[in-house]
Amino acid sequence: MEIKKGVPASPGVVIAQAFVLDSEDVRIPHRHFANTTAEVEIKRFKKALTATMSEICEIRDKILLEQSDPSVAAIFVVHQKILEDDRLTRDVCDLISERSYSAEYAVSRALRPHIKRMQGLEDDYLRERAGDFRDIERRLLRNLLGQRREELGSLKHQVIVVARDLTPSQTANLERSTVVGFATDVGGRTSHSAIVARALEIPAVVALGDITTDVSGGDLIVVDGSRGIVIVEPDEETVRKYEHLGDDIHALEARLAQM
């Protein structure tokens, strides 16, 4: 049994097997286009941009249907506004036309300065906004490359997702019937992923440092999102303790709902 301490991001206690999510960034196949033209690359980018906007709108609408806090849906309104900003389209198209960059590389080069600037800010809340730009970059790249992440949609039993990090849209798309909690190497309490997790009432612990290297898929783990603790392969006594604690929390929630 190993106890790991992180930052409590969303309260609650859950016990389940770990599902380790591959967090490797999308690989850009080439920096410069060949055997094609700038016009074709620009067309590819604009098609991916439209597809990404559609995905963001779907996530926003899903959030509005599932819970009443408008501030969570507002996160994805911000994503939409970033995508609709003419400066993003202009920057990407200029990089393609003037430097012969592939659409994928141009997207990354256009967004990375924003990510770097956000990461350099002293304010914790503003620094966490870099995750929004990374989320947008990954979605654009996946649409350009025709890639989709379906692994979470095919789960048949309840799991706790373990990942390097989760973007706001990944968090919003977690299926509550099968994903009962998550734990990440990085992140903070003010990140948009943490805000979404609290709104959806998904227990979560972030900033664990190396949870992805200490946990294998199928390991039994406890996520105590109230205290910021993750327990890897708990013993029977610890499992019983947290099962009772979880029952007490559910009973309290039921009583509060009746008030």
C-alpha positions in Angstrom: 0.0 0.0 0.0 1.3 3.5 -0.9 -0.2 6.8 0.1 0.4 9.7 -2.2 -0.4 13.4 -1.3 -1.6 15.9 -3.9 -3.9 18.9 -4.1 -7.6 18.3 -3.4 -9.4 19.4 -6.6 -13.0 18.0 -6.1 -14.4 16.5 -2.9 -15.6 13.0 -2.4 -14.2 9.5 -1.8 -14.2 6.7 -4.4 -12.6 3.2 -4.7 -12.1 1.6 -8.1 -9.6 0.1 -10.5 -7.3 2.5 -12.2 -7.5 3.3 -15.9 -4.2 4.9 -17.0 -4.9 7.3 -19.8 -2.2 7.7 -22.5 -1.4 11.4 -22.1 1.2 11.6 -24.9 0.6 14.7 -27.0 -0.4 14.4 -30.6 2.7 13.9 -32.8 3.1 16.4 -35.6 4.2 14.3 -38.6 6.1 17.0 -40.5 6.9 20.7 -40.1 6.7 21.7 -43.8 4.3 20.5 -46.4 5.4 18.6 -49.5 3.5 17.4 -52.6 0.7 19.8 -51.8 0.1 23.6 -51.8 -0.5 26.3 -49.2 -4.1 26.6 -50.3 -4.7 22.9 -49.6 -3.1 23.2 -46.1 -5.2 26.3 -45.3 -8.3 24.5 -46.4 -7.4 21.6 -44.1 -6.9 24.0 -41.2 -10.2 25.7 -41.7 -12.0 22.4 -41.9 -10.4 21.3 -38.6 -11.3 24.7 -37.1 -14.9 24.2 -38.0 -14.9 20.7 -36.6 -13.3 21.8 -33.4 -15.8 24.6 -32.9 -18.6 22.1 -33.4 -17.1 19.8 -30.7 -16.8 22.7 -28.2 -20.4 23.7 -28.8 -21.5 20.1 -28.1 -19.6 20.1 -24.9 -21.1 23.4 -23.8 -24.6 22.2 -24.6 -24.0 18.9 -22.7 -22.8 20.8 -19.6 -25.8 23.1 -19.7 -28.1 20.1 -19.8 -26.4 18.2 -17.0 -26.0 20.9 -14.4 -27.2 24.4 -13.7 -24.0 26.3 -12.9 -23.5 28.6 -16.0 -19.9 29.3 -15.0 -18.8 25.8 -16.2 -20.4 26.2 -19.6 -18.8 29.7 -19.7 -15.4 27.9 -19.8 -16.2 26.5 -23.2 -17.7 29.8 -24.4 -14.1 31.1 -23.8 -12.7 28.2 -25.9 -15.2 29.1 -28.6 -14.2 32.8 -28.6 -10.5 31.8 -28.9 -11.3 29.7 -31.9 -13.4 32.4 -33.5 -10.7 35.1 -33.1 -9.6 36.2 -36.5 -6.1 36.6 -35.3 -5.7 32.9 -34.8 -6.9 32.2 -38.3 -4.7 34.9 -39.7 -1.6 33.7 -37.8 -2.0 30.1 -38.9 -2.7 31.0 -42.5 0.3 33.4 -42.6 2.6 30.7 -41.2 1.4 28.3 -43.9 1.7 30.8 -46.8 4.9 32.5 -45.8 6.9 29.7 -44.2 5.5 26.6 -46.0 4.5 25.1 -42.6 2.2 22.2 -42.5 -1.2 23.0 -41.1 -0.4 20.9 -37.9 2.9 22.7 -37.3 1.4 26.1 -38.0 -1.4 25.5 -35.4 1.2 24.6 -32.8 3.5 27.5 -33.6 0.5 30.0 -33.5 -0.8 28.8 -30.1 2.5 28.0 -28.3 3.4 31.7 -27.6 0.0 32.1 -25.8 0.7 28.9 -23.7 4.2 30.1 -22.8 2.9 33.6 -21.8 0.2 32.1 -19.6 2.7 29.7 -18.0 5.0 32.6 -17.1 2.3 34.5 -15.1 2.6 34.8 -11.3 -1.1 34.6 -10.7 -2.1 30.9 -10.1 -5.6 31.3 -11.7 -4.3 33.0 -14.8 -1.3 30.6 -15.1 -3.8 27.7 -15.1 -5.4 29.2 -18.2 -2.5 27.8 -20.3 -4.5 24.5 -20.1 -7.3 26.0 -22.1 -4.9 26.8 -25.0 -3.4 23.3 -24.8 -6.9 21.9 -25.0 -7.6 23.8 -28.1 -4.3 22.9 -29.7 -4.8 19.2 -29.1 -8.4 19.3 -30.5 -7.3 21.1 -33.6 -4.4 18.7 -34.2 -6.5 15.6 -33.6 -9.1 16.9 -36.1 -6.3 17.7 -38.6 -4.9 14.2 -38.2 -8.3 12.5 -38.1 -7.7 11.0 -34.6 -10.3 10.4 -32.0 -10.0 9.2 -28.4 -12.6 6.6 -27.9 -11.0 4.5 -25.2 -13.1 6.0 -22.3 -16.3 5.6 -24.2 -16.0 1.8 -24.4 -15.5 1.1 -20.6 -17.8 -1.6 -19.2 -17.1 -1.1 -15.5 -16.4 1.8 -13.1 -12.8 3.1 -13.0 -10.7 6.0 -11.7 -8.9 7.7 -14.5 -5.1 8.3 -13.9 -3.4 10.7 -16.3 -0.6 13.2 -16.7 -3.2 15.9 -17.0 -6.8 16.3 -18.2 -8.0 19.1 -20.3 -11.3 20.9 -19.5 -13.0 19.2 -22.4 -11.7 15.8 -21.5 -13.1 16.3 -17.9 -16.4 17.5 -19.2 -16.8 14.4 -21.4 -16.1 11.9 -18.7 -18.9 9.4 -18.5 -20.2 9.6 -14.9 -21.6 6.1 -15.0 -18.2 4.6 -15.5 -15.6 7.2 -14.5 -16.1 7.8 -10.8 -12.9 9.9 -10.1 -9.6 11.0 -11.5 -6.0 11.6 -10.3 -3.3 13.5 -12.3 0.4 14.3 -12.1 -0.1 18.0 -12.6 -2.8 20.6 -12.2 -4.2 22.9 -9.6 -7.4 23.7 -7.7 -8.1 26.7 -9.8 -7.6 24.9 -13.2 -10.7 24.7 -15.4 -10.5 20.9 -15.2 -10.8 21.1 -11.4 -13.7 23.5 -11.7 -15.5 21.2 -14.1 -14.9 18.2 -11.8 -16.4 20.0 -8.9 -19.5 21.0 -10.9 -20.0 17.4 -12.1 -19.3 16.1 -8.6 -16.4 13.9 -9.7 -13.9 13.3 -6.8 -10.4 14.3 -8.0 -6.8 14.8 -6.7 -4.3 16.7 -8.8 -0.6 17.7 -8.6 0.5 14.2 -7.5 3.8 14.4 -9.3 4.3 10.9 -10.6 1.0 9.0 -10.1 1.1 7.8 -13.7 4.4 6.0 -13.1 3.3 4.5 -9.7 0.0 3.1 -11.0 -0.7 0.4 -13.5 -4.0 -0.2 -15.2 -6.2 -2.4 -13.1 -4.6 -1.5 -9.8 -7.1 -0.8 -7.0 -6.9 2.8 -5.8 -8.7 5.1 -3.4 -9.2 8.8 -4.4 -9.9 11.0 -1.4 -10.7 14.3 -3.1 -11.6 16.0 0.2 -8.1 15.5 1.7 -6.0 15.3 -1.5 -4.9 11.7 -0.9 -4.6 8.8 -3.3 -3.9 5.3 -1.9 -2.5 2.7 -4.3 -3.3 -0.9 -3.7 -4.9 -0.3 -0.2 -5.1 -3.1 2.3 -8.4 -4.6 3.4 -8.7 -2.5 6.5 -8.2 0.7 4.5 -10.7 -0.4 1.9 -13.3 -1.0 4.6 -12.5 2.4 6.2 -13.1 4.3 3.0 -16.2 2.2 2.0 -17.8 3.3 5.3 -16.6 6.9 4.8 -18.1 6.9 1.3 -21.4 5.5 2.7 -21.5 8.3 5.3 -20.9 10.9 2.6 -23.7 9.6 0.4 -26.1 9.5 3.4 -25.3 13.1 4.2 -25.8 14.2 0.6 -29.2 12.4 0.6 -30.2 14.2 3.8 -29.1 17.6 2.4 -31.0 17.0 -0.8 -34.2 16.5 1.2 -33.9 19.8 3.1 
